[in-house]
Amino acid sequence: MAAVTMRLPAARGPLGSGAPRGAEKHLVAPGDTITTDTGYMRGHGTYVEDDKLIASVAGVVERVNKLVCVRALKARYNGEVGDIVVGRITEVQQKRWKVETNSRLDSVLLLSSINLPGGELRRRSAEDELAMRDYLQEGDLISAEVQSIFSDGAVSLHTRSLKYGKLAQGVLVQVSPSLVKRQKTHFHDLPCGASVILGNNGFIWIYPTPEQKEEEAGGFATNLEPVPLSDREVISRLRNCIVALVTHKMMLFDTSILYCYEASLPHQIKDILKPEVMEEIILEARQRLLDLQG
């Protein structure tokens, strides 16, 4: 029989704040008064009543000059042009694919917004439309960039770069979009031997770092070779580290993931998700991040 781990409930003290001193966030709940100063402009997540600016959602108050808005702590993904997203094809339609990107509405990937295999640059023909399911079909995962936002809030995607396209072998982790830190690049080859795509929409893809980049396939070649055990262990460890960071509401970016990974090395992969081990790993990673900022 397999060994069974028995756990007794134990009171755990709260972890210290991960923010440096002086940078604590102003958290509000719906109905809280943000300011009574009439000189401020009303932004998303706020409304005005009796000359008071009041929060309509629970979140963090953000001020840009005179504009005040509340960024919700937990919300569906709201696309912005230029965002990197990871999504799953849900439907093949006429000249377009529907893509699940963790937003309120399905995103759209137009046939004209992809690279054709071989990198050909030409108008899309009826033959291309008939072959759409050869490129991408239901269930396929893709990485893409937000090209535009429709008037109803739906997102239009494109994969017109060789770094985007169909995803082959790896692990998908779904987190809150608010925990993914915005950076110049969201594609990271980590020194531990795996790579991550940190989608702004909260979908994170962990995969073995390719030995050579596929340049000629237009983003549709998928390597289905068996993944070595050592690579699978690294991917599993990274996945558990991301789950640990999310559990403790820490921002996800390449440095925080790498520090958490390094702190987890003395422990077995399955033990990372135990509360006391997770807390130890997160404290070490958080301290290294604070030292880096200081």
C-alpha positions in Angstrom: 0.0 0.0 0.0 1.1 3.6 -0.7 2.1 5.7 2.2 -0.5 8.2 3.4 0.5 11.5 4.9 -1.6 12.5 7.9 -1.8 16.2 8.9 -3.1 17.9 12.0 -4.5 21.4 11.8 -2.0 24.0 13.2 -2.3 27.7 13.6 0.2 29.6 11.4 1.3 33.1 11.9 0.8 35.5 9.0 3.8 36.1 6.7 5.3 39.5 6.7 4.5 41.9 4.0 6.5 41.5 0.8 6.5 45.3 0.0 9.5 47.4 1.0 8.9 50.0 3.8 7.0 53.0 2.6 5.5 51.2 -0.3 2.5 49.7 1.4 -0.6 49.5 -0.8 -3.8 51.4 -0.1 -6.4 48.6 -0.1 -10.1 49.4 -0.2 -13.4 47.5 -0.1 -16.6 48.4 -2.0 -18.2 51.5 -0.4 -15.0 52.8 1.1 -14.3 56.5 0.7 -11.0 57.0 -1.2 -10.9 60.8 -1.0 -13.1 63.8 -0.4 -10.9 66.1 -2.5 -13.0 67.2 -5.5 -9.8 67.9 -7.5 -9.4 64.2 -8.5 -10.7 62.6 -11.7 -12.8 59.4 -11.4 -11.2 56.3 -12.9 -12.2 52.6 -13.2 -13.5 51.0 -10.0 -14.8 54.3 -8.5 -17.9 56.4 -8.4 -18.8 59.8 -7.0 -21.4 60.4 -4.3 -21.9 63.5 -2.1 -18.6 64.9 -3.4 -16.8 61.9 -2.2 -14.8 59.4 -4.4 -15.9 55.9 -3.4 -14.6 52.5 -4.4 -17.0 50.2 -6.3 -14.6 47.1 -6.2 -12.2 45.6 -3.7 -8.6 46.4 -4.7 -5.6 48.6 -4.7 -5.9 52.4 -5.2 -3.7 53.7 -8.0 -3.1 57.4 -8.7 -1.8 58.8 -11.9 -1.5 62.6 -11.5 -5.2 63.6 -10.9 -6.7 60.3 -12.1 -7.7 57.8 -9.3 -8.7 54.3 -10.1 -9.0 51.0 -8.2 -7.3 47.9 -9.6 -9.4 44.9 -8.6 -7.5 42.2 -6.7 -9.4 39.4 -8.4 -10.9 40.0 -11.8 -11.2 38.6 -15.3 -8.4 39.6 -17.7 -8.9 43.0 -19.4 -6.7 43.1 -22.5 -4.4 45.8 -23.5 -2.7 46.3 -26.8 0.8 44.7 -26.8 0.0 42.2 -24.0 1.5 38.7 -24.3 -1.2 36.0 -23.8 -1.4 32.2 -23.7 -4.7 30.9 -24.9 -6.6 27.7 -25.9 -8.4 27.3 -29.2 -12.1 26.7 -28.5 -13.7 26.9 -31.9 -12.7 27.1 -35.6 -15.0 29.6 -37.5 -15.0 31.2 -40.9 -11.6 32.9 -41.3 -11.0 33.1 -37.6 -10.4 31.0 -34.4 -12.1 31.6 -31.1 -9.6 31.6 -28.2 -10.1 31.2 -24.4 -7.9 33.8 -22.8 -9.4 34.1 -19.3 -11.3 37.3 -20.3 -15.0 38.0 -20.2 -15.5 37.2 -23.9 -13.7 34.8 -26.1 -10.7 36.3 -28.0 -10.4 36.2 -31.8 -7.5 35.1 -33.9 -8.1 36.0 -37.6 -6.7 33.9 -40.4 -5.1 37.1 -41.7 -3.3 37.6 -38.4 -1.1 34.5 -38.5 2.1 33.6 -40.3 1.5 30.9 -43.0 3.7 27.8 -42.7 7.0 28.6 -44.5 6.6 32.3 -43.7 4.8 33.1 -46.9 3.5 36.7 -47.3 0.3 36.6 -49.5 -3.4 37.1 -49.4 -5.3 34.3 -47.7 -7.2 32.2 -50.2 -10.1 29.8 -50.0 -7.6 26.9 -49.8 -6.1 28.5 -46.7 -9.6 28.8 -45.1 -10.2 25.1 -45.8 -6.9 24.2 -44.2 -7.4 26.2 -41.0 -7.8 23.1 -38.9 -4.4 21.9 -40.2 -2.9 24.9 -38.6 -4.8 25.1 -35.3 -7.7 23.0 -34.0 -9.9 22.9 -30.9 -7.8 22.3 -27.8 -4.5 23.6 -29.1 -2.6 26.0 -27.0 -1.0 29.1 -28.5 1.0 32.1 -27.5 0.0 35.4 -29.1 0.1 39.2 -28.8 -3.0 41.4 -28.3 -3.4 43.4 -31.6 -6.5 45.4 -30.8 -9.5 45.6 -28.6 -13.1 45.5 -30.0 -15.7 47.9 -28.9 -17.4 45.2 -26.8 -14.1 44.5 -24.9 -13.2 41.3 -26.9 -9.6 40.9 -27.7 -8.1 40.5 -31.2 -4.8 38.5 -31.3 -2.0 38.0 -33.8 0.9 35.6 -34.1 2.9 37.4 -36.8 6.2 36.8 -35.1 8.2 33.5 -34.9 8.3 33.7 -31.1 4.5 33.2 -31.1 2.5 30.3 -32.3 1.4 26.8 -31.3 2.7 25.4 -28.0 3.9 21.8 -28.0 4.9 20.1 -24.8 4.8 21.6 -21.3 2.5 22.4 -18.4 -0.1 25.1 -18.2 -0.7 26.9 -14.8 -3.7 29.3 -14.4 -3.3 32.1 -11.9 -4.9 35.5 -11.3 -3.9 38.0 -14.0 -3.2 40.6 -11.3 -0.3 38.5 -10.0 1.6 38.6 -13.3 4.1 41.5 -13.3 4.2 43.6 -16.5 7.7 43.5 -18.0 9.4 44.3 -21.3 9.5 40.6 -22.1 7.3 37.7 -20.9 9.4 34.9 -22.5 12.1 33.7 -20.1 14.7 31.0 -20.6 15.5 30.2 -16.9 19.0 28.9 -16.0 17.5 25.8 -14.4 16.9 24.3 -17.9 13.2 25.2 -18.5 11.5 28.2 -20.0 8.3 30.1 -19.1 5.8 32.3 -20.9 4.1 34.6 -18.4 0.9 35.5 -20.1 -0.6 38.8 -19.0 -3.9 37.0 -18.9 -2.8 34.7 -16.0 -2.0 31.6 -18.2 1.6 30.5 -17.6 3.2 28.0 -19.9 6.3 26.0 -18.6 8.2 24.0 -21.2 11.7 22.5 -21.8 14.1 25.1 -23.2 14.5 24.2 -26.9 18.0 23.4 -28.1 17.4 25.4 -31.3 14.7 27.8 -32.3 12.3 26.6 -35.1 12.6 29.3 -37.7 11.0 27.8 -40.8 7.7 26.5 -39.7 5.8 29.7 -39.2 4.9 28.9 -35.6 3.1 25.6 -36.2 5.8 23.0 -35.8 5.3 21.0 -32.6 8.1 18.9 -31.2 6.5 15.7 -29.9 9.7 13.9 -28.9 9.7 12.3 -25.4 10.7 14.8 -22.7 13.6 13.5 -20.5 12.8 12.7 -16.9 15.3 15.4 -15.7 13.4 18.1 -17.7 10.0 16.9 -16.4 11.3 17.1 -12.8 12.4 20.7 -13.4 9.1 21.6 -15.0 7.2 20.0 -12.1 9.3 21.9 -9.5 8.7 25.2 -11.3 5.0 24.5 -11.4 4.8 23.9 -7.7 6.9 27.0 -7.0 4.5 29.1 -9.0 1.6 27.6 -7.0 3.4 28.5 -3.8 4.0 32.1 -4.9 0.4 32.4 -5.9 -0.8 30.9 -2.6 1.1 33.7 -0.8 0.0 36.4 -3.2 3.5 37.2 -4.5 4.0 38.8 -7.9 5.2 36.5 -10.6 8.2 37.4 -12.7 11.4 35.7 -13.8 13.4 36.7 -10.7 10.7 35.7 -8.1 10.2 32.4 -9.8 13.9 31.6 -10.0 14.5 32.6 -6.3 11.6 30.4 -5.2 13.0 27.5 -7.4 16.4 27.8 -5.8 14.9 27.9 -2.3 13.0 24.8 -3.0 16.0 22.7 -4.1 16.6 21.1 -0.7 13.1 19.7 -0.7 11.4 17.1 -2.7 9.0 18.3 -5.5 5.9 16.9 -3.8 6.8 18.5 -0.5 6.8 22.0 -1.8 3.0 22.2 -1.5 3.1 21.3 2.2 2.1 24.5 4.1 5.2 24.5 6.4 7.6 23.8 3.6 5.9 26.3 1.3 6.1 29.0 4.0 9.9 28.4 4.5 10.5 28.6 0.7 8.5 31.7 0.3 10.1 33.5 3.3 13.6 32.8 1.8 12.6 33.9 -1.7 10.9 37.1 -0.3 13.9 38.0 1.7 16.2 37.7 -1.3 13.8 39.9 -3.3 13.9 42.5 -0.5 17.7 42.4 -0.4 17.7 42.9 -4.2 15.5 46.0 -3.9 17.4 47.4 -0.9 
